[in-house]
Amino acid sequence: MLALFLFVAGAVVGSFLGVVASRLPRGESLVRPRSRCDRCGHLVRVRDNLPVVSWLLLRGRCRDCGAPIPARLLAIELVTAALFGAWALRLGPAPDIAELALGLALIAILVVVAAIDFEHRIIPNRVLVPGAAFALAVVALGVPDELLEHALAAVASGGGLLVVALARPGGMGMGDVKLAATMGLYLGAAVAPALLAGFAAGAAVGVAIVVRQGTGARKRAIPFGPFLALGGLIGLFWGDQLVDWYLDSFVR
C-alpha cells in the first residue's frame, strides 16, 4: 500500500518537477501564472492537469490548439512515480521515516536536476541549496549519530569534483561540484560508489560518441549532471551494499 501511495504521490510530485524544469531556468515563478499552452496561451483545465493520465488521454496535445505537449513532462512524471514506488519497496513495509524522507527528497532533486541540465546545461542553486538544507535538517534530527559521516561525505565528494573542475576548466561546471556535495549529504559513505557509477556512465557515453562520430567528437560538451544523477540513484538504492562489499572484500 505504501508503494502504491508513493507511486501516485510521485506522479503528482513529478508534475510539479516538470513545472520547475520548465520555468526555473527562465527565471519564472513556479506558482504563477497557472499552467498554460505555450502556443495558444489557453490555461490548462483542471481535468487536463492530472499527472500522466491527462497527457495520455490528450495524446500529448493541447485540447485547444493541438500543439504538442512536451513528452519530457510525461517522462518526468513517470520516472518520479516509478522511483518513489521503488524506494518504498526497497525500504519495506515499516520504513525508517528519516531514511524514507531522505530518499524521496534526493530522488526529486536528481530527477529535476537531470532534466534541467540535459536541456539547459545548468544546475540551479535554487534546487541544490534548499535540498542541502533539508538533508542537514533530516540527518541532524533523525539520525544525529550519522551527521559527521554525511558532512564529511559532502566535503569529500564536493572537494574531489572541485579539484577536477579546477584542473580542467570547462570540462566540469561548479554546478556538478555542488550537486556532488549535496549527494554526499544525502548518501553519506554511499556517495563513493555513486560518483564512480556516474563517472563510469559518463565515460561510456563519451566513448560511444567518439566511436560513432570520430575523434572530433572529443571536444563535444555533454552535460554531466544526468550522469551524476544516475550515479546518485545507484548510490541510494545499492550504495551501502556496495560499500560493505568493498570493505569485506578488500579491507577487513
C-alpha positions as CSV (number, residue, x, y, z in Angstrom):
1,M,0.0,0.0,0.0
2,L,2.8,2.4,0.8
3,A,4.5,1.7,-2.6
4,L,1.2,2.3,-4.4
5,F,0.5,5.5,-2.5
6,L,4.0,6.8,-3.2
7,F,3.7,5.9,-6.8
8,V,0.7,8.1,-7.1
9,A,2.3,10.8,-5.0
10,G,5.4,10.5,-7.2
11,A,3.4,11.3,-10.2
12,V,2.0,14.4,-8.5
13,V,5.5,15.5,-7.4
14,G,6.7,14.7,-10.9
15,S,4.1,17.0,-12.4
16,F,5.5,19.8,-10.2
17,L,9.0,19.0,-11.1
18,G,8.1,19.3,-14.7
19,V,7.0,22.9,-14.0
20,V,10.2,23.5,-12.1
21,A,12.3,22.2,-15.0
22,S,10.4,24.3,-17.5
23,R,10.2,27.6,-15.5
24,L,13.2,27.8,-13.2
25,P,15.8,28.2,-16.0
26,R,13.8,31.0,-17.4
27,G,13.6,32.8,-14.1
28,E,9.8,32.5,-13.9
29,S,7.6,32.0,-10.9
30,L,6.9,28.4,-10.0
31,V,3.3,29.1,-8.9
32,R,2.0,31.9,-11.1
33,P,0.6,32.0,-13.7
34,R,-1.2,28.7,-13.9
35,S,-0.1,26.2,-16.5
36,R,-1.0,27.2,-20.0
37,C,-0.2,26.2,-23.6
38,D,3.0,27.8,-24.9
39,R,1.4,28.2,-28.3
40,C,-2.2,29.4,-27.8
41,G,-1.9,30.7,-24.3
42,H,-5.1,28.9,-23.0
43,L,-5.0,27.9,-19.4
44,V,-4.8,24.2,-18.8
45,R,-8.1,22.9,-17.4
46,V,-8.1,21.0,-14.1
47,R,-9.2,17.8,-15.8
48,D,-6.3,18.2,-18.3
49,N,-3.8,18.6,-15.5
50,L,-3.9,15.2,-14.0
51,P,-0.4,13.6,-13.9
52,V,0.2,11.0,-16.6
53,V,-3.5,10.4,-17.2
54,S,-4.3,13.7,-18.9
55,W,-1.2,13.5,-21.2
56,L,-2.3,10.1,-22.3
57,L,-5.9,11.0,-22.8
58,L,-5.0,14.1,-24.8
59,R,-2.4,12.0,-26.7
60,G,0.2,14.6,-25.9
61,R,-1.5,17.6,-27.5
62,C,-3.2,20.7,-26.3
63,R,-7.0,20.4,-26.2
64,D,-7.5,23.9,-27.7
65,C,-4.9,24.2,-30.5
66,G,-3.5,20.7,-30.9
67,A,0.1,21.8,-30.1
68,P,2.3,19.0,-28.8
69,I,2.8,18.8,-25.1
70,P,6.5,18.0,-24.5
71,A,7.0,14.3,-23.9
72,R,9.6,15.1,-21.3
73,L,6.8,16.2,-18.9
74,L,5.3,12.8,-19.1
75,A,8.7,11.2,-18.7
76,I,9.4,13.2,-15.6
77,E,6.1,12.2,-14.0
78,L,6.5,8.5,-14.9
79,V,10.2,8.4,-13.7
80,T,9.4,10.1,-10.4
81,A,6.4,7.9,-9.8
82,A,8.4,4.7,-10.5
83,L,11.3,5.8,-8.3
84,F,9.1,6.8,-5.4
85,G,7.3,3.5,-5.6
86,A,10.6,1.6,-5.9
87,W,12.0,3.4,-2.9
88,A,9.0,2.3,-0.8
89,L,9.5,-1.3,-1.9
90,R,13.2,-1.0,-1.2
91,L,12.6,0.0,2.4
92,G,9.8,-2.5,3.2
93,P,6.5,-2.1,5.0
94,A,7.8,-0.3,8.1
95,P,10.5,2.1,6.8
96,D,12.5,4.5,8.9
97,I,11.0,7.9,8.5
98,A,14.3,9.8,8.1
99,E,15.6,7.3,5.5
100,L,12.3,7.4,3.7
101,A,12.3,11.2,3.6
102,L,15.9,11.5,2.5
103,G,15.4,9.1,-0.3
104,L,12.3,10.7,-1.6
105,A,13.9,14.2,-1.5
106,L,17.0,13.0,-3.2
107,I,15.0,11.3,-6.0
108,A,13.1,14.6,-6.6
109,I,16.4,16.6,-6.7
110,L,18.1,14.2,-9.0
111,V,15.2,14.0,-11.4
112,V,14.7,17.8,-11.8
113,V,18.5,18.4,-11.9
114,A,18.9,15.9,-14.7
115,A,16.1,17.3,-16.7
116,I,17.3,20.9,-16.4
117,D,21.0,20.1,-17.0
118,F,20.2,18.0,-20.0
119,E,18.2,20.7,-21.7
120,H,19.8,23.9,-20.4
121,R,23.3,22.9,-19.2
122,I,22.8,24.4,-15.8
123,I,22.3,23.0,-12.3
124,P,20.4,25.8,-10.4
125,N,21.3,26.8,-6.8
126,R,17.6,27.2,-6.2
127,V,17.3,23.4,-6.3
128,L,20.5,22.5,-4.5
129,V,20.5,24.9,-1.6
130,P,17.1,24.0,-0.2
131,G,17.9,20.4,-0.9
132,A,21.1,20.5,1.0
133,A,19.4,22.3,3.9
134,F,16.7,19.7,4.0
135,A,19.2,16.9,4.1
136,L,21.1,18.5,7.0
137,A,17.9,19.0,9.0
138,V,16.7,15.4,8.5
139,V,20.0,13.8,9.3
140,A,20.5,16.1,12.3
141,L,17.1,15.4,13.7
142,G,16.5,11.8,12.5
143,V,20.0,10.2,12.7
144,P,22.2,12.6,14.5
145,D,24.9,10.0,15.1
146,E,25.4,9.9,11.3
147,L,25.7,13.7,10.8
148,L,29.5,13.7,10.8
149,E,29.7,10.9,8.2
150,H,27.3,12.8,5.9
151,A,29.1,16.1,6.4
152,L,32.5,14.5,5.6
153,A,31.0,12.8,2.6
154,A,29.7,16.1,1.3
155,V,33.1,17.8,1.8
156,A,35.0,14.8,0.2
157,S,32.7,14.4,-2.8
158,G,32.4,18.1,-3.5
159,G,36.1,18.7,-2.9
160,G,37.0,15.9,-5.2
161,L,35.0,17.2,-8.1
162,L,36.2,20.7,-7.3
163,V,39.8,19.6,-7.9
164,V,38.7,18.0,-11.2
165,A,36.9,21.2,-12.2
166,L,39.9,23.4,-11.4
167,A,42.3,21.1,-13.2
168,R,40.2,21.1,-16.4
169,P,38.3,24.3,-16.7
170,G,35.3,23.9,-18.9
171,G,35.3,20.2,-18.6
172,M,33.1,20.3,-15.5
173,G,31.0,23.1,-14.0
174,M,30.6,24.3,-10.5
175,G,27.0,23.0,-10.6
176,D,28.4,19.5,-10.8
177,V,30.6,20.2,-7.8
178,K,27.7,21.4,-5.7
179,L,25.5,18.5,-6.8
180,A,28.2,16.0,-5.7
181,A,28.4,17.7,-2.3
182,T,24.6,17.6,-2.0
183,M,24.6,14.0,-2.8
184,G,27.2,13.4,-0.1
185,L,24.8,15.0,2.4
186,Y,22.1,12.5,1.5
187,L,24.1,9.4,0.9
188,G,27.0,9.5,3.4
189,A,29.6,6.9,2.5
190,A,27.4,5.6,-0.3
191,V,28.3,8.6,-2.3
192,A,31.6,6.9,-3.2
193,P,30.0,4.2,-5.5
194,A,27.5,6.9,-6.7
195,L,30.3,9.0,-8.0
196,L,32.1,6.0,-9.5
197,A,28.9,5.0,-11.3
198,G,28.3,8.5,-12.6
199,F,31.8,8.8,-14.0
200,A,31.6,5.3,-15.5
201,A,28.3,6.1,-17.2
202,G,29.7,9.4,-18.5
203,A,32.8,7.8,-19.8
204,A,30.8,5.0,-21.5
205,V,28.6,7.6,-23.3
206,G,31.7,9.6,-24.2
207,V,33.4,6.6,-25.8
208,A,30.2,5.7,-27.7
209,I,30.0,9.2,-29.1
210,V,33.7,9.1,-30.2
211,V,33.2,5.7,-31.8
212,R,30.1,6.8,-33.7
213,Q,31.2,10.3,-34.7
214,G,35.0,10.1,-34.8
215,T,37.8,11.7,-32.8
216,G,36.5,15.2,-33.5
217,A,33.6,14.5,-31.1
218,R,36.1,14.5,-28.2
219,K,35.6,18.3,-28.0
220,R,31.8,18.0,-27.8
221,A,30.5,19.1,-24.5
222,I,27.9,16.9,-22.8
223,P,26.1,17.7,-19.6
224,F,27.5,15.7,-16.7
225,G,24.5,16.3,-14.3
226,P,22.4,13.5,-15.7
227,F,25.2,11.0,-15.2
228,L,25.7,12.2,-11.6
229,A,22.0,11.8,-11.1
230,L,22.1,8.2,-12.4
231,G,25.0,7.5,-10.0
232,G,23.1,9.1,-7.2
233,L,20.2,6.8,-7.7
234,I,22.6,3.8,-7.8
235,G,24.1,5.1,-4.6
236,L,20.7,5.5,-3.0
237,F,19.4,2.0,-3.8
238,W,22.6,0.0,-3.6
239,G,25.3,2.2,-2.3
240,D,25.5,0.9,1.2
241,Q,25.7,-2.7,0.0
242,L,28.4,-1.8,-2.4
243,V,30.4,-0.1,0.3
244,D,30.0,-3.2,2.6
245,W,31.0,-5.5,-0.2
246,Y,34.2,-3.5,-0.9
247,L,35.2,-3.3,2.8
248,D,34.5,-7.0,3.3
249,S,36.4,-8.0,0.2
250,F,39.4,-5.7,0.3
251,V,39.8,-4.1,3.7
252,R,38.5,-6.3,6.5
